[in-house]
Amino acid sequence: MTQASTLWTEADLIHVYTTEQAVGDGQLIDAQLGDLAEVTRQHVGGCPVFLTLHLYSTIKKAVENKRHCNDWKGVWHDVLWMSFVRVRPLTEGARKFRVTITGVGRRRIFQLLVVADGSGLTFMHPQDY
């Protein structure tokens, strides 16, 4: 069996689902592409950054609600900013933070999670972890 070299150093791995596979399957969104790229570079630099499809769908719903005048860059900026304000310094592991996202429904304050590991940073809803 294969031995992991980082987090699971003593565990036998049964199956590995890589970041690249998750991006290819559409379960992770690469935040260094499209409308998110500029804001990602401003906040994080060259570190690989991803968000789960669930969080992407939440942001998409907020942006599509024209009543709240959200755009991709603004909502993504808020997510990144609040993650770094609340969880610096970010070391390997998972950290919770809160962010206000309007236009998604009755709920405005979302508790999110940022996970730092060898593949970069991944932003998600806690239930996605």
C-alpha positions in Angstrom: 0.0 0.0 0.0 1.0 3.6 -0.6 2.2 5.7 2.4 1.2 9.4 2.5 4.0 11.8 2.8 2.3 14.6 4.7 -0.9 14.6 6.8 -1.4 10.8 7.0 2.2 9.6 7.6 1.2 6.5 9.5 -1.9 5.5 7.5 -2.3 3.1 4.7 -4.2 4.8 1.9 -7.0 3.0 0.2 -7.9 5.6 -2.3 -6.6 9.0 -3.3 -8.7 11.7 -4.9 -6.4 14.5 -6.1 -7.1 18.2 -6.4 -6.6 17.9 -10.1 -9.3 15.2 -10.3 -11.7 17.3 -8.2 -11.1 20.3 -10.5 -11.6 18.0 -13.6 -14.8 16.6 -12.1 -16.1 20.1 -11.4 -16.2 19.6 -7.6 -13.5 22.2 -7.1 -13.3 25.5 -8.9 -9.8 27.0 -9.6 -10.0 30.5 -8.2 -7.0 31.6 -10.4 -9.2 31.5 -13.5 -12.0 33.7 -14.8 -13.7 36.4 -12.8 -12.0 35.2 -9.5 -8.4 35.4 -10.8 -7.6 39.1 -10.3 -9.0 39.2 -6.7 -7.3 35.9 -5.9 -3.9 37.3 -7.0 -4.4 40.5 -5.0 -5.1 38.6 -1.8 -3.1 35.4 -2.1 -0.4 35.9 -4.7 0.7 32.8 -6.5 -0.6 30.2 -4.0 -3.1 27.8 -5.6 -6.6 28.6 -4.4 -9.8 26.6 -4.9 -13.4 26.8 -3.8 -15.9 24.0 -3.6 -18.8 23.8 -6.0 -21.1 24.4 -3.1 -19.5 27.7 -2.2 -19.3 28.6 -5.9 -23.0 28.0 -6.1 -23.7 30.2 -3.1 -21.7 33.1 -4.6 -23.3 32.6 -8.0 -26.8 32.8 -6.4 -25.8 36.1 -4.7 -24.4 37.5 -7.9 -27.5 36.5 -9.9 -29.8 38.3 -7.4 -29.8 41.7 -9.2 -31.6 43.4 -6.2 -28.4 43.2 -4.1 -26.0 44.5 -6.8 -23.3 41.9 -6.1 -20.6 40.9 -8.5 -18.1 38.0 -8.5 -15.1 40.2 -7.6 -16.9 41.9 -4.7 -18.2 38.8 -3.1 -15.0 36.8 -3.6 -13.0 39.8 -2.2 -15.2 39.7 0.9 -14.7 35.9 1.4 -10.9 36.2 1.0 -10.6 39.4 3.2 -12.7 37.9 6.1 -10.7 34.6 5.9 -7.4 36.4 6.3 -8.7 38.9 8.9 -10.0 36.1 11.1 -7.5 33.3 10.7 -4.0 34.8 10.2 -1.5 33.4 10.3 -2.8 30.5 8.3 -0.8 27.3 8.8 -1.6 23.8 7.6 -5.1 22.8 8.7 -8.7 24.0 8.7 -9.9 27.4 10.1 -13.5 28.7 10.3 -14.4 32.3 9.6 -17.6 34.2 9.0 -18.6 36.4 6.1 -21.7 38.4 5.1 -23.1 37.5 1.7 -26.3 39.2 0.7 -28.7 38.0 -2.0 -28.6 34.3 -1.2 -31.8 34.2 0.7 -32.8 35.0 4.3 -29.5 34.1 5.6 -26.8 36.8 5.4 -23.9 35.5 7.6 -22.2 32.4 6.5 -19.7 30.4 8.5 -17.1 29.2 6.0 -13.9 27.1 6.2 -10.5 27.6 4.6 -8.3 24.5 4.5 -4.5 24.9 3.9 -2.6 21.9 2.8 0.1 20.9 0.3 -2.1 21.7 -2.7 -2.9 25.3 -1.6 -6.0 26.9 0.0 -9.5 25.5 -0.4 -12.5 27.6 0.6 -15.8 25.8 1.5 -18.9 25.5 3.6 -18.0 23.4 6.7 -20.3 20.6 5.7 -18.1 20.2 2.5 -15.1 19.2 4.7 
